[in-house]
Amino acid sequence: MTCRGQCPLRPSSPCLCSALSDDPVCAPGTLPSRNLDPLEQVREVLLLPLVDACVDVQDALAEALFWLAAHAGAAQNDFMEAIQTLRQ
């Protein structure tokens, strides 16, 4: 691929290959810091476990708040509002 003044990794950005070398060929490996593939791989690996962990934490907090609400007497409404806020 020949350099056309645009970076192939970020089309809205100017190409920086001329600043890195005298070679006018712009390749995806030219700027490792601009390579988004590792970030996408990390996202794919971590996204579902992270979502599951967040759901587990919310469930545990909601369960604790329900228990507190059951034993709160007159302040029960405050705990129910906290549970509703947590789920939003």
Secondary structure, DSSP 8 states (H G I E B T S, - for coil): -B--SB-SSSTTSB--HHHH-S--B--TTS-GGG--HHHHHHHHHHHHHHHHHHHHHHHHHHHHHHHHHHT-GGGHHHHHHHHHHHH-
